[in-house]
Amino acid sequence: MHWRCLNKLIDLTRPVVMGILNVTPDSFSDGDRYSSPGPALDRAAIMVAEGACIIDVGGESTRPGADAVPEAVELARVVPIIEGIARRWDVAISIDTSKPGVMAAATAAGACIVNDVYALRAAGARDFAAGAGVGVCLMHMQGEPRTMQHNPVYQDVVSDVIEFLRHERDACLAAGIAADAIVLDPGAGFGKGLEHNMSLLKELPRLVALGSPVLVGLSRKSFIGRVLGRTTDERLYGGLGLAALAVSMGARIVRTHDVAATRDAITMVSAVLQGPAS
Ligand code: 8Y7
């Protein structure tokens, strides 16, 4: 299994880590520590050294309650960082955005993946991805970040999420995006209560059965805090437990703030299930 991303073919025979690089002043767990190029590139260097396969660069916070950011602001945040990473390392770079203009500028700057919490539903997003040949991560979200955590309701959360992702994947295929460029993500915490997140993880094999590689983002999320009674910076061990569980159920990409720890955890799971890597 692989992920076709522009000029790169990412090998997913073994699970891989996507490291989070937020370059927003308001991101919920990195604060504004990486909003200028120096610290952001230092952070990227660490994640590359720790074995991140992909660096996910985001310039607009999607945390619950966050406000939208103008395109020019988002561009000014992400383009210099992407250029800096692409110049220094061979790592795959994804752009965490929903705006086609940002997708295009980020790709020109060196990104090869679009990670879109709106699953390319913005006008022009699918056409951009099809024309450029970038890899895409289609994530499920109910509602929009500003209001999504206000009492989310589903008929059957697992079936609803699977039907949404199947539908959006079909729309991408119809727009001309290659099947092996598409990755699916249940969108933990995006318009979901505790029980919704739990059900989606418990039933992850049903999402894996759709046949596209599955990405999960669980790192430091509030539902870990809800279960464990932990603050944001106390959620590492809980997140590692979930990453191991998700990979054992077939997830292939884990998006995380904690690259080294997550890589060790998922490498052990795959060593048991698939044999040690040679
Ligand atoms: C996810 C994500 C966030 C996720 C994908 C956070 C941008 C909130 N979460 N993208 N982005 N999947 N694909 O806690 O779960 O990192 S932002």
Residues whose N, C-alpha, C, O or C-beta is under 5 A from the ligand:
A	BS01	8Y7	T62 D96 N115 C137 M139 D185 G187 A188 V216 G217 S219
